[in-house]
Amino acid sequence: MAAAQPQSVQTRSAHPAQTDVVVVGAGFSGLYLLHKLRGLGLTVKVFEQGGDVGGTWYWNRYPGARCDVESMQYSFSFDDDLQQSWDWSERYAPQPEILSYASHVAERYDLRRDITFNTRVESADFDEHSNRWTVKISDSASIVAQHVVLATGCLSNARSPDFKGLKDFKGKVYHTGSWPHEPVDFTGLRVGVIGTGSSAIQSIPLIAEQAEQLTVFQRTANFSVPARNAKLTDAERQKFRDNYAEIRRVAREEMKNGIYQPVPDRGALDDPEDTRREKYQARWTSGGLTFMGVYNNLGLDLSANDTAAGFIRDKIAAIVEDPETARLLQPNSHPVGTKRICVDTDYYATFNRPNVKLVDIKTHPIEEILPHAVRSGGKDYEMDALVLATGFDAMTGSVAKIDIRGRHGQALNDKWAEGPRTYLGLMSAGFPNLFIITGPGSPSVLSNMLVSIEQHVDWITDCLASMRKRGAGTIEATRAAEDKWVDHVNEVASATLYPQANSWYMGANVPGKPRIFMPYIGGVGVYRKICDEVAAKGYEGFEMGAGAASNATAIAS
Ligand code: NAP
């Protein structure tokens, strides 16, 4: 039977439109989810704040933005024709190419007709009598849905610190996470970049080439390894294509981070020092995130970790000519990898340029922004433009912006006041039929996001199919299953070095945010098995209720 046609959203509230599923966000999660839900014969409405598809890749247009997982792996695997036919041009595709890929996916599966752009979801209220969510969107319209899926992304809520005087700055202020669509030209300008995370580390070398003077304000030095980005040859692409089925299987099932790569069979201290340095050097030369995969205990054992951290610090000292600048750039505040390791092109060498200066704002925090300068340590640094590379309210920020009310009118923000609580990162008890893609409590940001997105979308669509088969109208995580999962997530994290860093994984970059290690660190292979077993046991830890009949007209068996 053909799927029901989605009704348009009604702008008067008397009889709001109905749909089976409201999806919030049209990044990679929202796109794939829409495609899969249509396959179940469900009616779906996607609401997207941006003007087009792409999610984080729609907003993060800063110079040098590109993925840090190789594109042949940072791509969808659900359709072999798609992965065989799309030509990635570089080892790490630049942002415009990733955005073209998202657009291509939207066109290929005719997705845009169910997406409403430039539209924010303001609130979602669960009605316990009808078992339906009323979703309010930014133009005051509402839509009623059986299910709501938050495909809001983990790094989509750009965060600008509240610097005194910022609003009175007379030059232009940019945030890497919401960069303008038109090109920005820094030629002849004195530019300040605040922050030294991945976004800053990618953009600083390119801004330095344009700007007359670039001043980098660093609070915490970060570890960065060379990307060794390059054009992909036909032979390199073909090697992946010929072996895609196995590469994708291994990435999903056997890798912790969802990236196909050699698996280390020993710890760092099992090798003598010269062997260790050779191995680090080999990874440094080949480039990329897999640097952390040289040994199997770098995230677990501080002495092991110190060997890798020391190697990178030595590299920084060898590359950066000014000893004081090199000293400041050498990270000492956290074990390597416990903050997302950065992947760069010429980041450290950029500090050898005569027009680039590093200012230590750990010792001398920014006191205020003046109309034409940044004041730190009693000194005024004259500026024509400022770039805030200050990151995101990660993982929960975009969810928190929606006023979500579950059973008994409970606000999700109140429930999560002490930190996010979920079962499997997929649902939160008391909020029936509300799913989160790559939510807190799942591997998400610790993995190749495309692998985790596909796994969640597949699990959720299988779950909805199973509900329809059983005639269930609602599904909800039990409090007991959620408590147990939260404990497990914390237990696994505390066995690692990760909680030692003041990272955005811990919510530590947002003043007042509770410090909880948010992603699940058990690895995507282990996590997938757990989710599959839960489903195989009839959705153990979830309760299904009879609820109201679905709006859908058909369901694939
Ligand atoms: P980030 O890693 O959170 O870095 C933000 C930077 O701003 C940090 O250096 C931080 O210092 C600084 N900062 C924040 N508030 C500040 C304040 N009040 N005063 C002074 N400095 C302040 O953000 P990001 O660079 O945008 O990266 C976030 C994540 O996005 C990455 O970890 C990565 O997962 C992802 N990303 C990926 C790519 C890629 O795929 N290649 C590129 C960009 C981003 P502290 O460290 O002291 O807090």
Boltz pocket constraint, residues with backbone or C-beta under 6 A from the ligand:
constraints:
  - pocket:
      binder: B
      contacts: [[A, 66], [A, 67], [A, 68], [A, 69], [A, 155], [A, 161], [A, 162], [A, 176], [A, 177], [A, 194], [A, 195], [A, 196], [A, 197], [A, 198], [A, 199], [A, 200], [A, 202], [A, 217], [A, 218], [A, 219], [A, 220], [A, 340], [A, 343], [A, 361], [A, 389], [A, 390], [A, 391], [A, 392], [A, 445], [A, 502], [A, 504], [A, 508], [A, 509]]
      max_distance: 6.0
